[in-house]
């Protein structure tokens, strides 16, 4: 949910500031993709569509989004054509950190090695 909130904040900042189309498009795409992954897991569609390993798709999405966010937000903060663009860049950097944390957590959950059950002791 924090991905969606940060993406909304970044999208609105870029939209209100009338920033370049690339800024707004990236924020909108990240908002859409993170919302689709949220709905996928919420509706448990990942269990029904077993033809794709969804945790790996989520990890790849986070890594690719982080790379795009790094480039776009660096331009937004360095150029800072107005305060809205600067604010959107700051939201983007925070979103970048959350995407990296999301990728690391999903990696550790999905490929972390030994799994144990927390069954009640008898």
ChimeraX commands (.cxc) that place a marker at each C-alpha (Angstrom):
marker #1 position 0.00,0.00,0.00 radius 0.5
marker #1 position 2.90,2.37,0.67 radius 0.5
marker #1 position 4.01,1.92,-2.94 radius 0.5
marker #1 position 0.65,3.15,-4.16 radius 0.5
marker #1 position 0.61,6.13,-1.80 radius 0.5
marker #1 position 4.11,7.24,-2.78 radius 0.5
marker #1 position 3.35,6.70,-6.46 radius 0.5
marker #1 position 0.15,8.75,-6.08 radius 0.5
marker #1 position 2.11,11.53,-4.40 radius 0.5
marker #1 position 4.76,11.53,-7.11 radius 0.5
marker #1 position 2.14,11.37,-9.87 radius 0.5
marker #1 position 0.13,14.26,-8.44 radius 0.5
marker #1 position 3.22,16.42,-7.92 radius 0.5
marker #1 position 4.34,15.92,-11.50 radius 0.5
marker #1 position 0.81,16.37,-12.83 radius 0.5
marker #1 position 0.12,19.58,-10.91 radius 0.5
marker #1 position 3.54,21.00,-11.77 radius 0.5
marker #1 position 2.89,20.25,-15.47 radius 0.5
marker #1 position 6.25,18.52,-15.66 radius 0.5
marker #1 position 7.60,16.72,-18.69 radius 0.5
marker #1 position 5.54,13.80,-19.94 radius 0.5
marker #1 position 8.21,11.25,-19.02 radius 0.5
marker #1 position 7.96,12.16,-15.34 radius 0.5
marker #1 position 4.19,11.84,-15.24 radius 0.5
marker #1 position 4.16,8.71,-17.42 radius 0.5
marker #1 position 6.65,6.89,-15.18 radius 0.5
marker #1 position 4.72,7.81,-12.04 radius 0.5
marker #1 position 1.45,6.71,-13.62 radius 0.5
marker #1 position 2.91,3.42,-14.84 radius 0.5
marker #1 position 4.38,2.62,-11.43 radius 0.5
marker #1 position 1.04,3.45,-9.80 radius 0.5
marker #1 position -0.83,1.19,-12.22 radius 0.5
marker #1 position 1.60,-1.73,-12.02 radius 0.5
marker #1 position 1.85,-1.67,-8.21 radius 0.5
marker #1 position -1.95,-1.51,-7.95 radius 0.5
marker #1 position -2.28,-4.50,-10.29 radius 0.5
marker #1 position 0.18,-6.53,-8.20 radius 0.5
marker #1 position -1.69,-5.50,-5.04 radius 0.5
marker #1 position -4.99,-6.69,-6.54 radius 0.5
marker #1 position -3.36,-9.88,-7.81 radius 0.5
marker #1 position -2.25,-10.84,-4.30 radius 0.5
marker #1 position -5.41,-9.51,-2.62 radius 0.5
marker #1 position -7.72,-11.57,-4.83 radius 0.5
marker #1 position -5.34,-14.57,-4.61 radius 0.5
marker #1 position -5.11,-14.76,-8.38 radius 0.5
marker #1 position -1.46,-15.77,-8.06 radius 0.5
marker #1 position -2.67,-19.14,-6.72 radius 0.5
marker #1 position -5.00,-19.62,-9.71 radius 0.5
marker #1 position -2.55,-18.51,-12.39 radius 0.5
marker #1 position 0.32,-20.86,-11.62 radius 0.5
marker #1 position 1.94,-20.58,-15.07 radius 0.5
marker #1 position 4.04,-17.65,-13.83 radius 0.5
marker #1 position 6.22,-17.45,-10.73 radius 0.5
marker #1 position 4.67,-14.27,-9.33 radius 0.5
marker #1 position 7.24,-13.46,-6.63 radius 0.5
marker #1 position 9.97,-13.34,-9.29 radius 0.5
marker #1 position 7.77,-11.10,-11.46 radius 0.5
marker #1 position 7.28,-8.80,-8.47 radius 0.5
marker #1 position 11.03,-8.72,-7.79 radius 0.5
marker #1 position 11.79,-7.90,-11.43 radius 0.5
marker #1 position 9.13,-5.18,-11.39 radius 0.5
marker #1 position 10.67,-3.62,-8.29 radius 0.5
marker #1 position 14.21,-3.71,-9.68 radius 0.5
marker #1 position 13.24,-2.28,-13.08 radius 0.5
marker #1 position 11.07,0.39,-11.43 radius 0.5
marker #1 position 13.97,1.33,-9.15 radius 0.5
marker #1 position 16.28,1.77,-12.12 radius 0.5
marker #1 position 13.80,3.95,-14.01 radius 0.5
marker #1 position 13.01,5.93,-10.86 radius 0.5
marker #1 position 16.69,6.57,-10.25 radius 0.5
marker #1 position 17.17,8.10,-13.70 radius 0.5
marker #1 position 13.96,10.11,-13.82 radius 0.5
marker #1 position 14.15,11.40,-10.26 radius 0.5
marker #1 position 17.78,12.44,-10.68 radius 0.5
marker #1 position 16.73,14.54,-13.68 radius 0.5
marker #1 position 13.73,15.92,-11.79 radius 0.5
marker #1 position 15.81,16.96,-8.77 radius 0.5
marker #1 position 18.80,18.28,-10.72 radius 0.5
marker #1 position 16.76,20.27,-13.24 radius 0.5
marker #1 position 14.09,21.32,-10.66 radius 0.5
marker #1 position 12.15,23.43,-13.12 radius 0.5
marker #1 position 9.66,24.22,-10.34 radius 0.5
marker #1 position 8.82,23.16,-6.79 radius 0.5
marker #1 position 6.28,20.55,-7.91 radius 0.5
marker #1 position 8.88,18.77,-10.01 radius 0.5
marker #1 position 11.31,18.87,-7.10 radius 0.5
marker #1 position 8.66,17.46,-4.74 radius 0.5
marker #1 position 7.83,14.72,-7.25 radius 0.5
marker #1 position 11.53,13.86,-7.48 radius 0.5
marker #1 position 11.76,13.57,-3.70 radius 0.5
marker #1 position 8.68,11.32,-3.62 radius 0.5
marker #1 position 10.33,9.31,-6.37 radius 0.5
marker #1 position 13.53,8.83,-4.38 radius 0.5
marker #1 position 11.51,7.61,-1.39 radius 0.5
marker #1 position 9.61,5.29,-3.73 radius 0.5
marker #1 position 12.94,4.06,-5.11 radius 0.5
marker #1 position 14.05,3.08,-1.60 radius 0.5
marker #1 position 10.73,1.30,-0.98 radius 0.5
marker #1 position 11.09,-0.58,-4.31 radius 0.5
marker #1 position 14.57,-1.78,-3.36 radius 0.5
marker #1 position 13.36,-2.88,0.09 radius 0.5
marker #1 position 10.39,-4.64,-1.56 radius 0.5
marker #1 position 12.71,-6.51,-3.94 radius 0.5
marker #1 position 15.04,-7.59,-1.11 radius 0.5
marker #1 position 12.18,-8.73,1.14 radius 0.5
marker #1 position 10.50,-10.68,-1.66 radius 0.5
marker #1 position 13.85,-12.24,-2.56 radius 0.5
marker #1 position 14.43,-13.36,1.03 radius 0.5
marker #1 position 10.88,-14.68,1.34 radius 0.5
marker #1 position 10.89,-16.50,-1.99 radius 0.5
marker #1 position 14.48,-17.77,-2.17 radius 0.5
marker #1 position 15.59,-17.53,1.44 radius 0.5
marker #1 position 16.46,-21.14,1.89 radius 0.5
marker #1 position 15.09,-23.30,4.68 radius 0.5
marker #1 position 11.46,-22.78,5.60 radius 0.5
marker #1 position 9.99,-23.77,8.93 radius 0.5
marker #1 position 6.44,-24.00,10.07 radius 0.5
marker #1 position 5.32,-22.43,13.27 radius 0.5
marker #1 position 3.11,-25.29,14.39 radius 0.5
marker #1 position 1.86,-25.34,17.96 radius 0.5
marker #1 position 3.83,-27.62,20.27 radius 0.5
marker #1 position 2.06,-30.73,21.50 radius 0.5
marker link #1:1,2 radius 0.2
marker link #1:2,3 radius 0.2
marker link #1:3,4 radius 0.2
marker link #1:4,5 radius 0.2
marker link #1:5,6 radius 0.2
marker link #1:6,7 radius 0.2
marker link #1:7,8 radius 0.2
marker link #1:8,9 radius 0.2
marker link #1:9,10 radius 0.2
marker link #1:10,11 radius 0.2
marker link #1:11,12 radius 0.2
marker link #1:12,13 radius 0.2
marker link #1:13,14 radius 0.2
marker link #1:14,15 radius 0.2
marker link #1:15,16 radius 0.2
marker link #1:16,17 radius 0.2
marker link #1:17,18 radius 0.2
marker link #1:18,19 radius 0.2
marker link #1:19,20 radius 0.2
marker link #1:20,21 radius 0.2
marker link #1:21,22 radius 0.2
marker link #1:22,23 radius 0.2
marker link #1:23,24 radius 0.2
marker link #1:24,25 radius 0.2
marker link #1:25,26 radius 0.2
marker link #1:26,27 radius 0.2
marker link #1:27,28 radius 0.2
marker link #1:28,29 radius 0.2
marker link #1:29,30 radius 0.2
marker link #1:30,31 radius 0.2
marker link #1:31,32 radius 0.2
marker link #1:32,33 radius 0.2
marker link #1:33,34 radius 0.2
marker link #1:34,35 radius 0.2
marker link #1:35,36 radius 0.2
marker link #1:36,37 radius 0.2
marker link #1:37,38 radius 0.2
marker link #1:38,39 radius 0.2
marker link #1:39,40 radius 0.2
marker link #1:40,41 radius 0.2
marker link #1:41,42 radius 0.2
marker link #1:42,43 radius 0.2
marker link #1:43,44 radius 0.2
marker link #1:44,45 radius 0.2
marker link #1:45,46 radius 0.2
marker link #1:46,47 radius 0.2
marker link #1:47,48 radius 0.2
marker link #1:48,49 radius 0.2
marker link #1:49,50 radius 0.2
marker link #1:50,51 radius 0.2
marker link #1:51,52 radius 0.2
marker link #1:52,53 radius 0.2
marker link #1:53,54 radius 0.2
marker link #1:54,55 radius 0.2
marker link #1:55,56 radius 0.2
marker link #1:56,57 radius 0.2
marker link #1:57,58 radius 0.2
marker link #1:58,59 radius 0.2
marker link #1:59,60 radius 0.2
marker link #1:60,61 radius 0.2
marker link #1:61,62 radius 0.2
marker link #1:62,63 radius 0.2
marker link #1:63,64 radius 0.2
marker link #1:64,65 radius 0.2
marker link #1:65,66 radius 0.2
marker link #1:66,67 radius 0.2
marker link #1:67,68 radius 0.2
marker link #1:68,69 radius 0.2
marker link #1:69,70 radius 0.2
marker link #1:70,71 radius 0.2
marker link #1:71,72 radius 0.2
marker link #1:72,73 radius 0.2
marker link #1:73,74 radius 0.2
marker link #1:74,75 radius 0.2
marker link #1:75,76 radius 0.2
marker link #1:76,77 radius 0.2
marker link #1:77,78 radius 0.2
marker link #1:78,79 radius 0.2
marker link #1:79,80 radius 0.2
marker link #1:80,81 radius 0.2
marker link #1:81,82 radius 0.2
marker link #1:82,83 radius 0.2
marker link #1:83,84 radius 0.2
marker link #1:84,85 radius 0.2
marker link #1:85,86 radius 0.2
marker link #1:86,87 radius 0.2
marker link #1:87,88 radius 0.2
marker link #1:88,89 radius 0.2
marker link #1:89,90 radius 0.2
marker link #1:90,91 radius 0.2
marker link #1:91,92 radius 0.2
marker link #1:92,93 radius 0.2
marker link #1:93,94 radius 0.2
marker link #1:94,95 radius 0.2
marker link #1:95,96 radius 0.2
marker link #1:96,97 radius 0.2
marker link #1:97,98 radius 0.2
marker link #1:98,99 radius 0.2
marker link #1:99,100 radius 0.2
marker link #1:100,101 radius 0.2
marker link #1:101,102 radius 0.2
marker link #1:102,103 radius 0.2
marker link #1:103,104 radius 0.2
marker link #1:104,105 radius 0.2
marker link #1:105,106 radius 0.2
marker link #1:106,107 radius 0.2
marker link #1:107,108 radius 0.2
marker link #1:108,109 radius 0.2
marker link #1:109,110 radius 0.2
marker link #1:110,111 radius 0.2
marker link #1:111,112 radius 0.2
marker link #1:112,113 radius 0.2
marker link #1:113,114 radius 0.2
marker link #1:114,115 radius 0.2
marker link #1:115,116 radius 0.2
marker link #1:116,117 radius 0.2
marker link #1:117,118 radius 0.2
marker link #1:118,119 radius 0.2
marker link #1:119,120 radius 0.2
marker link #1:120,121 radius 0.2
marker link #1:121,122 radius 0.2
view
